[in-house]
Amino acid sequence: MNINLKLSGVAEAIIEEMIAKGYATSKTEAIRISILDYKQHHMGKEEEMTKDDLKDLKQAIKEYKTGKTISLEDV
């Protein structure tokens, strides 16, 4: 899936901070991490993360640590 997303204000500042602090190396990666984090923290009571979700999250963390980035479409 390809999307164009215009961020401003607080949302833009958070994405920029994630990059500045090294949590993500690109805006795409920051958004992908945010989506997975949202699911883990806010949907956990209603819907547990699946093994595939956890695998994706672990892969994202591993790629972050190695400096490799992937596109949002690959998630």
PDB file as gemmi writes it, atoms N, CA and C in Angstrom:
CRYST1    1.000    1.000    1.000  90.00  90.00  90.00 P 1                      
ATOM      1  N   MET A   1       0.849  -1.167   0.000  1.00  0.00           N  
ATOM      2  CA  MET A   1       0.000   0.000   0.000  1.00  0.00           C  
ATOM      3  C   MET A   1       0.899   1.236   0.000  1.00  0.00           C  
ATOM      4  N   ASN A   2       0.615   2.136  -0.884  1.00  0.00           N  
ATOM      5  CA  ASN A   2       1.316   3.419  -0.923  1.00  0.00           C  
ATOM      6  C   ASN A   2       0.367   4.498  -0.437  1.00  0.00           C  
ATOM      7  N   ILE A   3       0.895   5.396   0.394  1.00  0.00           N  
ATOM      8  CA  ILE A   3       0.081   6.505   0.868  1.00  0.00           C  
ATOM      9  C   ILE A   3       0.916   7.773   0.868  1.00  0.00           C  
ATOM     10  N   ASN A   4       0.249   8.872   0.718  1.00  0.00           N  
ATOM     11  CA  ASN A   4       0.866  10.178   0.926  1.00  0.00           C  
ATOM     12  C   ASN A   4       0.251  10.724   2.197  1.00  0.00           C  
ATOM     13  N   LEU A   5       1.093  11.209   3.087  1.00  0.00           N  
ATOM     14  CA  LEU A   5       0.618  11.632   4.390  1.00  0.00           C  
ATOM     15  C   LEU A   5       1.225  12.984   4.732  1.00  0.00           C  
ATOM     16  N   LYS A   6       0.384  13.942   5.010  1.00  0.00           N  
ATOM     17  CA  LYS A   6       0.864  15.256   5.422  1.00  0.00           C  
ATOM     18  C   LYS A   6       0.744  15.355   6.936  1.00  0.00           C  
ATOM     19  N   LEU A   7       1.869  15.538   7.591  1.00  0.00           N  
ATOM     20  CA  LEU A   7       1.885  15.686   9.044  1.00  0.00           C  
ATOM     21  C   LEU A   7       2.296  17.099   9.396  1.00  0.00           C  
ATOM     22  N   SER A   8       1.678  17.627  10.441  1.00  0.00           N  
ATOM     23  CA  SER A   8       2.072  18.944  10.927  1.00  0.00           C  
ATOM     24  C   SER A   8       1.846  18.979  12.430  1.00  0.00           C  
ATOM     25  N   GLY A   9       2.306  20.017  13.049  1.00  0.00           N  
ATOM     26  CA  GLY A   9       2.089  20.193  14.478  1.00  0.00           C  
ATOM     27  C   GLY A   9       2.737  19.118  15.316  1.00  0.00           C  
ATOM     28  N   VAL A  10       1.993  18.621  16.289  1.00  0.00           N  
ATOM     29  CA  VAL A  10       2.511  17.648  17.251  1.00  0.00           C  
ATOM     30  C   VAL A  10       2.930  16.355  16.559  1.00  0.00           C  
ATOM     31  N   ALA A  11       2.114  15.868  15.617  1.00  0.00           N  
ATOM     32  CA  ALA A  11       2.451  14.615  14.929  1.00  0.00           C  
ATOM     33  C   ALA A  11       3.793  14.736  14.210  1.00  0.00           C  
ATOM     34  N   GLU A  12       4.003  15.837  13.518  1.00  0.00           N  
ATOM     35  CA  GLU A  12       5.263  16.053  12.812  1.00  0.00           C  
ATOM     36  C   GLU A  12       6.429  16.141  13.803  1.00  0.00           C  
ATOM     37  N   ALA A  13       6.216  16.834  14.900  1.00  0.00           N  
ATOM     38  CA  ALA A  13       7.267  16.986  15.908  1.00  0.00           C  
ATOM     39  C   ALA A  13       7.653  15.634  16.518  1.00  0.00           C  
ATOM     40  N   ILE A  14       6.675  14.784  16.758  1.00  0.00           N  
ATOM     41  CA  ILE A  14       6.956  13.465  17.326  1.00  0.00           C  
ATOM     42  C   ILE A  14       7.774  12.622  16.355  1.00  0.00           C  
ATOM     43  N   ILE A  15       7.400  12.619  15.094  1.00  0.00           N  
ATOM     44  CA  ILE A  15       8.147  11.860  14.082  1.00  0.00           C  
ATOM     45  C   ILE A  15       9.579  12.372  13.990  1.00  0.00           C  
ATOM     46  N   GLU A  16       9.753  13.674  13.965  1.00  0.00           N  
ATOM     47  CA  GLU A  16      11.092  14.261  13.902  1.00  0.00           C  
ATOM     48  C   GLU A  16      11.909  13.914  15.154  1.00  0.00           C  
ATOM     49  N   GLU A  17      11.258  13.901  16.309  1.00  0.00           N  
ATOM     50  CA  GLU A  17      11.950  13.549  17.556  1.00  0.00           C  
ATOM     51  C   GLU A  17      12.379  12.082  17.548  1.00  0.00           C  
ATOM     52  N   MET A  18      11.527  11.206  17.032  1.00  0.00           N  
ATOM     53  CA  MET A  18      11.891   9.790  16.937  1.00  0.00           C  
ATOM     54  C   MET A  18      13.152   9.606  16.098  1.00  0.00           C  
ATOM     55  N   ILE A  19      13.262  10.371  15.033  1.00  0.00           N  
ATOM     56  CA  ILE A  19      14.441  10.289  14.168  1.00  0.00           C  
ATOM     57  C   ILE A  19      15.649  10.900  14.877  1.00  0.00           C  
ATOM     58  N   ALA A  20      15.464  12.067  15.488  1.00  0.00           N  
ATOM     59  CA  ALA A  20      16.566  12.750  16.169  1.00  0.00           C  
ATOM     60  C   ALA A  20      17.140  11.917  17.313  1.00  0.00           C  
ATOM     61  N   LYS A  21      16.271  11.198  18.022  1.00  0.00           N  
ATOM     62  CA  LYS A  21      16.726  10.382  19.153  1.00  0.00           C  
ATOM     63  C   LYS A  21      17.207   9.001  18.725  1.00  0.00           C  
ATOM     64  N   GLY A  22      17.103   8.708  17.428  1.00  0.00           N  
ATOM     65  CA  GLY A  22      17.617   7.445  16.925  1.00  0.00           C  
ATOM     66  C   GLY A  22      16.667   6.276  17.006  1.00  0.00           C  
ATOM     67  N   TYR A  23      15.396   6.517  17.335  1.00  0.00           N  
ATOM     68  CA  TYR A  23      14.424   5.422  17.375  1.00  0.00           C  
ATOM     69  C   TYR A  23      14.084   4.949  15.967  1.00  0.00           C  
ATOM     70  N   ALA A  24      14.204   5.830  15.001  1.00  0.00           N  
ATOM     71  CA  ALA A  24      13.925   5.506  13.605  1.00  0.00           C  
ATOM     72  C   ALA A  24      14.920   6.272  12.734  1.00  0.00           C  
ATOM     73  N   THR A  25      15.170   5.729  11.548  1.00  0.00           N  
ATOM     74  CA  THR A  25      16.113   6.394  10.646  1.00  0.00           C  
ATOM     75  C   THR A  25      15.418   7.149   9.523  1.00  0.00           C  
ATOM     76  N   SER A  26      14.102   7.009   9.445  1.00  0.00           N  
ATOM     77  CA  SER A  26      13.347   7.720   8.415  1.00  0.00           C  
ATOM     78  C   SER A  26      11.923   7.972   8.916  1.00  0.00           C  
ATOM     79  N   LYS A  27      11.231   8.837   8.230  1.00  0.00           N  
ATOM     80  CA  LYS A  27       9.836   9.110   8.596  1.00  0.00           C  
ATOM     81  C   LYS A  27       8.977   7.875   8.391  1.00  0.00           C  
ATOM     82  N   THR A  28       9.236   7.150   7.309  1.00  0.00           N  
ATOM     83  CA  THR A  28       8.481   5.927   7.040  1.00  0.00           C  
ATOM     84  C   THR A  28       8.665   4.919   8.160  1.00  0.00           C  
ATOM     85  N   GLU A  29       9.901   4.741   8.592  1.00  0.00           N  
ATOM     86  CA  GLU A  29      10.175   3.792   9.669  1.00  0.00           C  
ATOM     87  C   GLU A  29       9.528   4.247  10.973  1.00  0.00           C  
ATOM     88  N   ALA A  30       9.561   5.542  11.253  1.00  0.00           N  
ATOM     89  CA  ALA A  30       8.952   6.070  12.473  1.00  0.00           C  
ATOM     90  C   ALA A  30       7.444   5.814  12.481  1.00  0.00           C  
ATOM     91  N   ILE A  31       6.806   5.989  11.352  1.00  0.00           N  
ATOM     92  CA  ILE A  31       5.363   5.756  11.261  1.00  0.00           C  
ATOM     93  C   ILE A  31       5.065   4.270  11.424  1.00  0.00           C  
ATOM     94  N   ARG A  32       5.855   3.410  10.797  1.00  0.00           N  
ATOM     95  CA  ARG A  32       5.653   1.961  10.903  1.00  0.00           C  
ATOM     96  C   ARG A  32       5.803   1.500  12.351  1.00  0.00           C  
ATOM     97  N   ILE A  33       6.843   1.975  13.018  1.00  0.00           N  
ATOM     98  CA  ILE A  33       7.064   1.629  14.427  1.00  0.00           C  
ATOM     99  C   ILE A  33       5.901   2.128  15.280  1.00  0.00           C  
ATOM    100  N   SER A  34       5.425   3.318  14.998  1.00  0.00           N  
ATOM    101  CA  SER A  34       4.308   3.889  15.757  1.00  0.00           C  
ATOM    102  C   SER A  34       3.040   3.066  15.611  1.00  0.00           C  
ATOM    103  N   ILE A  35       2.780   2.592  14.403  1.00  0.00           N  
ATOM    104  CA  ILE A  35       1.593   1.769  14.173  1.00  0.00           C  
ATOM    105  C   ILE A  35       1.680   0.464  14.951  1.00  0.00           C  
ATOM    106  N   LEU A  36       2.833  -0.194  14.895  1.00  0.00           N  
ATOM    107  CA  LEU A  36       3.016  -1.445  15.625  1.00  0.00           C  
ATOM    108  C   LEU A  36       2.941  -1.216  17.132  1.00  0.00           C  
ATOM    109  N   ASP A  37       3.514  -0.109  17.597  1.00  0.00           N  
ATOM    110  CA  ASP A  37       3.466   0.219  19.019  1.00  0.00           C  
ATOM    111  C   ASP A  37       2.033   0.491  19.466  1.00  0.00           C  
ATOM    112  N   TYR A  38       1.286   1.190  18.653  1.00  0.00           N  
ATOM    113  CA  TYR A  38      -0.121   1.452  18.969  1.00  0.00           C  
ATOM    114  C   TYR A  38      -0.884   0.144  19.141  1.00  0.00           C  
ATOM    115  N   LYS A  39      -0.687  -0.754  18.194  1.00  0.00           N  
ATOM    116  CA  LYS A  39      -1.398  -2.035  18.278  1.00  0.00           C  
ATOM    117  C   LYS A  39      -1.018  -2.773  19.553  1.00  0.00           C  
ATOM    118  N   GLN A  40       0.273  -2.787  19.874  1.00  0.00           N  
ATOM    119  CA  GLN A  40       0.740  -3.512  21.050  1.00  0.00           C  
ATOM    120  C   GLN A  40       0.178  -2.917  22.339  1.00  0.00           C  
ATOM    121  N   HIS A  41       0.128  -1.610  22.442  1.00  0.00           N  
ATOM    122  CA  HIS A  41      -0.255  -0.970  23.696  1.00  0.00           C  
ATOM    123  C   HIS A  41      -1.746  -0.644  23.830  1.00  0.00           C  
ATOM    124  N   HIS A  42      -2.423  -0.452  22.734  1.00  0.00           N  
ATOM    125  CA  HIS A  42      -3.807   0.005  22.826  1.00  0.00           C  
ATOM    126  C   HIS A  42      -4.831  -1.008  22.348  1.00  0.00           C  
ATOM    127  N   MET A  43      -4.384  -2.030  21.667  1.00  0.00           N  
ATOM    128  CA  MET A  43      -5.322  -3.037  21.195  1.00  0.00           C  
ATOM    129  C   MET A  43      -5.120  -4.345  21.955  1.00  0.00           C  
ATOM    130  N   GLY A  44      -4.142  -4.375  22.837  1.00  0.00           N  
ATOM    131  CA  GLY A  44      -3.799  -5.595  23.545  1.00  0.00           C  
ATOM    132  C   GLY A  44      -4.926  -6.161  24.382  1.00  0.00           C  
ATOM    133  N   LYS A  45      -5.724  -5.305  24.999  1.00  0.00           N  
ATOM    134  CA  LYS A  45      -6.807  -5.785  25.850  1.00  0.00           C  
ATOM    135  C   LYS A  45      -7.958  -6.333  25.012  1.00  0.00           C  
ATOM    136  N   GLU A  46      -8.170  -5.737  23.860  1.00  0.00           N  
ATOM    137  CA  GLU A  46      -9.270  -6.160  23.007  1.00  0.00           C  
ATOM    138  C   GLU A  46      -8.848  -7.281  22.063  1.00  0.00           C  
ATOM    139  N   GLU A  47      -7.616  -7.202  21.619  1.00  0.00           N  
ATOM    140  CA  GLU A  47      -7.136  -8.159  20.629  1.00  0.00           C  
ATOM    141  C   GLU A  47      -5.650  -8.379  20.865  1.00  0.00           C  
ATOM    142  N   GLU A  48      -5.289  -9.570  21.236  1.00  0.00           N  
ATOM    143  CA  GLU A  48      -3.886  -9.875  21.490  1.00  0.00           C  
ATOM    144  C   GLU A  48      -3.107  -9.843  20.181  1.00  0.00           C  
ATOM    145  N   MET A  49      -1.850  -9.470  20.281  1.00  0.00           N  
ATOM    146  CA  MET A  49      -0.997  -9.504  19.096  1.00  0.00           C  
ATOM    147  C   MET A  49      -0.796 -10.954  18.685  1.00  0.00           C  
ATOM    148  N   THR A  50      -0.810 -11.187  17.405  1.00  0.00           N  
ATOM    149  CA  THR A  50      -0.577 -12.538  16.901  1.00  0.00           C  
ATOM    150  C   THR A  50       0.920 -12.819  16.861  1.00  0.00           C  
ATOM    151  N   LYS A  51       1.261 -14.065  16.647  1.00  0.00           N  
ATOM    152  CA  LYS A  51       2.667 -14.426  16.510  1.00  0.00           C  
ATOM    153  C   LYS A  51       3.296 -13.679  15.337  1.00  0.00           C  
ATOM    154  N   ASP A  52       2.539 -13.488  14.261  1.00  0.00           N  
ATOM    155  CA  ASP A  52       3.057 -12.745  13.108  1.00  0.00           C  
ATOM    156  C   ASP A  52       3.306 -11.278  13.455  1.00  0.00           C  
ATOM    157  N   ASP A  53       2.416 -10.688  14.262  1.00  0.00           N  
ATOM    158  CA  ASP A  53       2.607  -9.300  14.695  1.00  0.00           C  
ATOM    159  C   ASP A  53       3.891  -9.171  15.509  1.00  0.00           C  
ATOM    160  N   LEU A  54       4.085 -10.097  16.444  1.00  0.00           N  
ATOM    161  CA  LEU A  54       5.287 -10.071  17.272  1.00  0.00           C  
ATOM    162  C   LEU A  54       6.531 -10.289  16.434  1.00  0.00           C  
ATOM    163  N   LYS A  55       6.427 -11.180  15.458  1.00  0.00           N  
ATOM    164  CA  LYS A  55       7.552 -11.429  14.553  1.00  0.00           C  
ATOM    165  C   LYS A  55       7.900 -10.146  13.784  1.00  0.00           C  
ATOM    166  N   ASP A  56       6.869  -9.445  13.279  1.00  0.00           N  
ATOM    167  CA  ASP A  56       7.090  -8.188  12.557  1.00  0.00           C  
ATOM    168  C   ASP A  56       7.744  -7.147  13.452  1.00  0.00           C  
ATOM    169  N   LEU A  57       7.276  -7.050  14.695  1.00  0.00           N  
ATOM    170  CA  LEU A  57       7.832  -6.077  15.622  1.00  0.00           C  
ATOM    171  C   LEU A  57       9.286  -6.414  15.947  1.00  0.00           C  
ATOM    172  N   LYS A  58       9.567  -7.690  16.204  1.00  0.00           N  
ATOM    173  CA  LYS A  58      10.946  -8.105  16.485  1.00  0.00           C  
ATOM    174  C   LYS A  58      11.843  -7.846  15.280  1.00  0.00           C  
ATOM    175  N   GLN A  59      11.323  -8.095  14.072  1.00  0.00           N  
ATOM    176  CA  GLN A  59      12.101  -7.843  12.857  1.00  0.00           C  
ATOM    177  C   GLN A  59      12.382  -6.349  12.704  1.00  0.00           C  
ATOM    178  N   ALA A  60      11.395  -5.512  13.011  1.00  0.00           N  
ATOM    179  CA  ALA A  60      11.582  -4.066  12.917  1.00  0.00           C  
ATOM    180  C   ALA A  60      12.658  -3.597  13.888  1.00  0.00           C  
ATOM    181  N   ILE A  61      12.649  -4.141  15.091  1.00  0.00           N  
ATOM    182  CA  ILE A  61      13.657  -3.778  16.091  1.00  0.00           C  
ATOM    183  C   ILE A  61      15.031  -4.249  15.640  1.00  0.00           C  
ATOM    184  N   LYS A  62      15.108  -5.477  15.122  1.00  0.00           N  
ATOM    185  CA  LYS A  62      16.382  -6.017  14.636  1.00  0.00           C  
ATOM    186  C   LYS A  62      16.932  -5.158  13.497  1.00  0.00           C  
ATOM    187  N   GLU A  63      16.063  -4.784  12.565  1.00  0.00           N  
ATOM    188  CA  GLU A  63      16.492  -3.954  11.447  1.00  0.00           C  
ATOM    189  C   GLU A  63      16.921  -2.570  11.915  1.00  0.00           C  
ATOM    190  N   TYR A  64      16.217  -2.038  12.900  1.00  0.00           N  
ATOM    191  CA  TYR A  64      16.614  -0.742  13.454  1.00  0.00           C  
ATOM    192  C   TYR A  64      18.021  -0.819  14.032  1.00  0.00           C  
ATOM    193  N   LYS A  65      18.297  -1.882  14.788  1.00  0.00           N  
ATOM    194  CA  LYS A  65      19.607  -2.025  15.428  1.00  0.00           C  
ATOM    195  C   LYS A  65      20.726  -2.199  14.420  1.00  0.00           C  
ATOM    196  N   THR A  66      20.427  -2.790  13.270  1.00  0.00           N  
ATOM    197  CA  THR A  66      21.457  -2.984  12.243  1.00  0.00           C  
ATOM    198  C   THR A  66      21.523  -1.812  11.275  1.00  0.00           C  
ATOM    199  N   GLY A  67      20.593  -0.867  11.419  1.00  0.00           N  
ATOM    200  CA  GLY A  67      20.584   0.301  10.545  1.00  0.00           C  
ATOM    201  C   GLY A  67      19.853   0.075   9.238  1.00  0.00           C  
ATOM    202  N   LYS A  68      19.271  -1.104   9.048  1.00  0.00           N  
ATOM    203  CA  LYS A  68      18.528  -1.402   7.829  1.00  0.00           C  
ATOM    204  C   LYS A  68      17.123  -0.845   7.966  1.00  0.00           C  
ATOM    205  N   THR A  69      16.621  -0.257   6.912  1.00  0.00           N  
ATOM    206  CA  THR A  69      15.247   0.233   6.933  1.00  0.00           C  
ATOM    207  C   THR A  69      14.451  -0.483   5.856  1.00  0.00           C  
ATOM    208  N   ILE A  70      13.145  -0.604   6.081  1.00  0.00           N  
ATOM    209  CA  ILE A  70      12.262  -1.170   5.087  1.00  0.00           C  
ATOM    210  C   ILE A  70      11.103  -0.208   4.900  1.00  0.00           C  
ATOM    211  N   SER A  71      10.442  -0.342   3.781  1.00  0.00           N  
ATOM    212  CA  SER A  71       9.346   0.569   3.499  1.00  0.00           C  
ATOM    213  C   SER A  71       8.086   0.134   4.239  1.00  0.00           C  
ATOM    214  N   LEU A  72       7.169   1.078   4.372  1.00  0.00           N  
ATOM    215  CA  LEU A  72       5.895   0.797   5.042  1.00  0.00           C  
ATOM    216  C   LEU A  72       5.135  -0.286   4.293  1.00  0.00           C  
ATOM    217  N   GLU A  73       5.298  -0.345   2.964  1.00  0.00           N  
ATOM    218  CA  GLU A  73       4.593  -1.349   2.169  1.00  0.00           C  
ATOM    219  C   GLU A  73       5.030  -2.763   2.524  1.00  0.00           C  
ATOM    220  N   ASP A  74       6.273  -2.918   3.015  1.00  0.00           N  
ATOM    221  CA  ASP A  74       6.811  -4.234   3.318  1.00  0.00           C  
ATOM    222  C   ASP A  74       6.345  -4.776   4.670  1.00  0.00           C  
ATOM    223  N   VAL A  75       5.678  -3.943   5.452  1.00  0.00           N  
ATOM    224  CA  VAL A  75       5.253  -4.386   6.782  1.00  0.00           C  
ATOM    225  C   VAL A  75       4.077  -5.331   6.668  1.00  0.00           C  
TER     226      VAL A  75                                                      
END                                                                             
